[in-house]
Amino acid sequence: MEVSKMKKMSRCRKRRYVAEQGMTLIEIMIVVIIMAMIATGVAVAVIPRLEKARVDSAKSDVAAIRTAVQLYLAENPGKCPSIDDLKTERYLDQGKRTTDPWDKDFLISCSEGDDPDVFSMGPDMQEGTEDDVR
């Protein structure tokens, strides 16, 4: 009977020893590969939304600057303002961001009889292309 008890204890010790050995390199590599695949999936889903968020932010800023330009033109007819004019004469807050999300200045053009045109050159940073933000 003692022999069977010793065999059971020996088996328990072996199991405990195997459990204490840790993970193999293959197991670690599999976990890292799975994590990389998840990160890639997240990046593929997030990056297009980031560009859309930049365009939406630019549209919001264009609307705010256009309102400031209209106020400026109502008080100073015939003179098309620059962003600096709007800031120095306090039509725009001094702390307000006056560059687009791509760190280029917003462009202002005024023509007789029309509403002022405020726009950003957009992601391609070229004026007159289809991705300009107005």
C-alpha positions as a Markdown table, in Angstrom:
| # | Residue | x | y | z |
|---|---|---|---|---|
| 1 | Met | 0.0 | 0.0 | 0.0 |
| 2 | Glu | 2.8 | 2.4 | 0.7 |
| 3 | Val | 4.1 | 1.9 | -2.8 |
| 4 | Ser | 0.9 | 3.1 | -4.4 |
| 5 | Lys | 0.9 | 6.1 | -2.1 |
| 6 | Met | 4.5 | 6.9 | -3.1 |
| 7 | Lys | 3.5 | 6.6 | -6.8 |
| 8 | Lys | 0.6 | 9.0 | -6.3 |
| 9 | Met | 2.8 | 11.5 | -4.5 |
| 10 | Ser | 5.4 | 11.1 | -7.2 |
| 11 | Arg | 2.8 | 11.9 | -9.9 |
| 12 | Cys | 1.6 | 15.0 | -8.0 |
| 13 | Arg | 5.2 | 16.3 | -7.8 |
| 14 | Lys | 5.7 | 15.7 | -11.5 |
| 15 | Arg | 2.6 | 17.6 | -12.3 |
| 16 | Arg | 3.6 | 20.5 | -10.1 |
| 17 | Tyr | 7.1 | 20.5 | -11.6 |
| 18 | Val | 5.6 | 20.6 | -15.1 |
| 19 | Ala | 3.3 | 23.5 | -14.1 |
| 20 | Glu | 6.1 | 25.5 | -12.7 |
| 21 | Gln | 8.3 | 25.3 | -15.8 |
| 22 | Gly | 6.5 | 28.2 | -17.5 |
| 23 | Met | 5.7 | 28.9 | -21.1 |
| 24 | Thr | 7.8 | 27.8 | -24.1 |
| 25 | Leu | 9.1 | 30.2 | -26.8 |
| 26 | Ile | 6.6 | 28.9 | -29.3 |
| 27 | Glu | 3.7 | 29.8 | -26.9 |
| 28 | Ile | 5.1 | 33.3 | -26.4 |
| 29 | Met | 5.5 | 33.8 | -30.2 |
| 30 | Ile | 1.9 | 32.7 | -30.8 |
| 31 | Val | 0.7 | 35.2 | -28.3 |
| 32 | Val | 2.8 | 38.0 | -29.8 |
| 33 | Ile | 1.5 | 37.1 | -33.3 |
| 34 | Ile | -2.1 | 37.2 | -32.2 |
| 35 | Met | -1.6 | 40.6 | -30.5 |
| 36 | Ala | 0.0 | 42.0 | -33.7 |
| 37 | Met | -2.9 | 40.8 | -35.8 |
| 38 | Ile | -5.4 | 42.5 | -33.4 |
| 39 | Ala | -3.3 | 45.7 | -33.5 |
| 40 | Thr | -3.3 | 45.6 | -37.3 |
| 41 | Gly | -7.1 | 45.2 | -37.4 |
| 42 | Val | -7.6 | 48.2 | -35.1 |
| 43 | Ala | -5.2 | 50.3 | -37.1 |
| 44 | Val | -7.0 | 49.5 | -40.4 |
| 45 | Ala | -10.3 | 50.5 | -38.8 |
| 46 | Val | -9.1 | 53.7 | -37.1 |
| 47 | Ile | -6.9 | 55.4 | -39.7 |
| 48 | Pro | -9.7 | 56.2 | -42.2 |
| 49 | Arg | -11.7 | 57.7 | -39.4 |
| 50 | Leu | -8.8 | 59.9 | -38.3 |
| 51 | Glu | -8.8 | 61.5 | -41.8 |
| 52 | Lys | -12.5 | 62.0 | -41.7 |
| 53 | Ala | -12.2 | 63.6 | -38.2 |
| 54 | Arg | -9.6 | 66.0 | -39.6 |
| 55 | Val | -11.9 | 67.0 | -42.5 |
| 56 | Asp | -14.8 | 67.5 | -40.1 |
| 57 | Ser | -12.6 | 69.7 | -37.8 |
| 58 | Ala | -11.5 | 71.8 | -40.8 |
| 59 | Lys | -15.2 | 72.3 | -41.9 |
| 60 | Ser | -16.1 | 73.5 | -38.4 |
| 61 | Asp | -13.1 | 75.9 | -38.3 |
| 62 | Val | -14.0 | 77.2 | -41.8 |
| 63 | Ala | -17.5 | 78.0 | -40.7 |
| 64 | Ala | -16.2 | 79.9 | -37.6 |
| 65 | Ile | -13.7 | 81.9 | -39.7 |
| 66 | Arg | -16.3 | 82.6 | -42.4 |
| 67 | Thr | -18.6 | 84.1 | -39.7 |
| 68 | Ala | -15.7 | 86.3 | -38.4 |
| 69 | Val | -15.0 | 87.4 | -42.0 |
| 70 | Gln | -18.6 | 88.4 | -42.5 |
| 71 | Leu | -18.7 | 90.4 | -39.3 |
| 72 | Tyr | -15.4 | 92.1 | -40.4 |
| 73 | Leu | -16.8 | 92.9 | -43.8 |
| 74 | Ala | -20.0 | 94.3 | -42.3 |
| 75 | Glu | -17.9 | 96.8 | -40.3 |
| 76 | Asn | -15.1 | 97.4 | -42.9 |
| 77 | Pro | -16.7 | 97.1 | -46.4 |
| 78 | Gly | -14.4 | 96.7 | -49.3 |
| 79 | Lys | -11.4 | 95.4 | -47.4 |
| 80 | Cys | -10.8 | 91.6 | -47.4 |
| 81 | Pro | -9.3 | 90.6 | -44.1 |
| 82 | Ser | -6.4 | 88.2 | -43.4 |
| 83 | Ile | -6.4 | 85.8 | -40.5 |
| 84 | Asp | -4.0 | 88.3 | -38.7 |
| 85 | Asp | -6.5 | 91.1 | -39.2 |
| 86 | Leu | -9.3 | 89.0 | -37.7 |
| 87 | Lys | -7.1 | 88.2 | -34.7 |
| 88 | Thr | -5.8 | 91.7 | -34.0 |
| 89 | Glu | -9.2 | 93.3 | -34.3 |
| 90 | Arg | -10.7 | 90.5 | -32.1 |
| 91 | Tyr | -13.1 | 89.0 | -34.5 |
| 92 | Leu | -11.3 | 85.7 | -33.6 |
| 93 | Asp | -10.1 | 84.7 | -30.2 |
| 94 | Gln | -6.3 | 85.1 | -29.8 |
| 95 | Gly | -6.2 | 81.5 | -28.6 |
| 96 | Lys | -8.2 | 80.1 | -31.5 |
| 97 | Arg | -6.5 | 77.8 | -33.9 |
| 98 | Thr | -6.1 | 79.5 | -37.2 |
| 99 | Thr | -4.5 | 76.7 | -39.2 |
| 100 | Asp | -6.1 | 73.7 | -40.6 |
| 101 | Pro | -5.6 | 70.2 | -39.2 |
| 102 | Trp | -2.7 | 69.8 | -41.7 |
| 103 | Asp | -1.0 | 72.9 | -40.2 |
| 104 | Lys | -1.6 | 75.2 | -43.2 |
| 105 | Asp | -3.2 | 78.6 | -43.0 |
| 106 | Phe | -6.9 | 78.9 | -44.0 |
| 107 | Leu | -7.3 | 80.9 | -47.2 |
| 108 | Ile | -9.7 | 83.8 | -47.4 |
| 109 | Ser | -10.9 | 85.4 | -50.7 |
| 110 | Cys | -13.4 | 88.1 | -51.1 |
| 111 | Ser | -15.2 | 89.2 | -54.3 |
| 112 | Glu | -17.6 | 92.0 | -54.9 |
| 113 | Gly | -21.2 | 91.0 | -54.1 |
| 114 | Asp | -20.5 | 87.5 | -53.1 |
| 115 | Asp | -20.1 | 85.9 | -49.7 |
| 116 | Pro | -16.4 | 85.6 | -48.7 |
| 117 | Asp | -14.8 | 82.3 | -49.4 |
| 118 | Val | -12.9 | 80.7 | -46.6 |
| 119 | Phe | -11.3 | 77.3 | -47.3 |
| 120 | Ser | -8.5 | 74.9 | -46.5 |
| 121 | Met | -6.4 | 73.2 | -49.2 |
| 122 | Gly | -7.2 | 69.8 | -47.6 |
| 123 | Pro | -5.1 | 66.7 | -47.2 |
| 124 | Asp | -3.2 | 67.1 | -50.5 |
| 125 | Met | -2.3 | 70.7 | -49.6 |
| 126 | Gln | -3.0 | 71.9 | -53.2 |
| 127 | Glu | -5.4 | 74.7 | -53.9 |
| 128 | Gly | -8.3 | 74.0 | -56.4 |
| 129 | Thr | -8.5 | 70.2 | -56.0 |
| 130 | Glu | -11.6 | 68.2 | -55.1 |
| 131 | Asp | -10.5 | 67.7 | -51.5 |
| 132 | Asp | -10.4 | 71.4 | -50.6 |
| 133 | Val | -12.5 | 72.0 | -47.5 |
| 134 | Arg | -15.0 | 74.8 | -47.8 |
